[in-house]
Amino acid sequence: MPRRPAVAYLFFVRPMTSLRVAMIVFLAASIQAQPLDVPPSAAQLREWIDAGCVRSGKHVGIDYPGALFGLLQRWGDRRFAHVLRAQKLRIRKAVMDTIPMPPGSRLKFPLTYASAPH
């Protein structure tokens, strides 16, 4: 009878101890892991975007005008216009020229529509 507890210890307790140690090491390593670089700012992202980036996005199926209009619908006129007005004039104009505004959108999104010259 004394063998059974020893066998149970070898098969159940010992592997669990190794598993616990491995989990603790993994968690400690993941908590200590920090990114080497800070994330880019919005200004840096704007500088990096060029025609090649947009062309590559279109190549893989990203619909930028549709995405912008989707943001306008999701955020609503006030929030979208607030973010848009914070951009430079040429950016605001490019966004307004790009968004596929359906008929009647001037009434539905007046703040966004007024954010850039047409």
Secondary structure, DSSP 8 states (H G I E B T S, - for coil): -THHHHHHIIIIIHHHHHHHHHHHHHHHHHHH---SS----HHHHHHH--HHHHHHHHHTT--HHHHHHHHHHHH-HHHHHHHHHTS-HHHHHHHHHHS---TTHHHHSHHHHTTS--
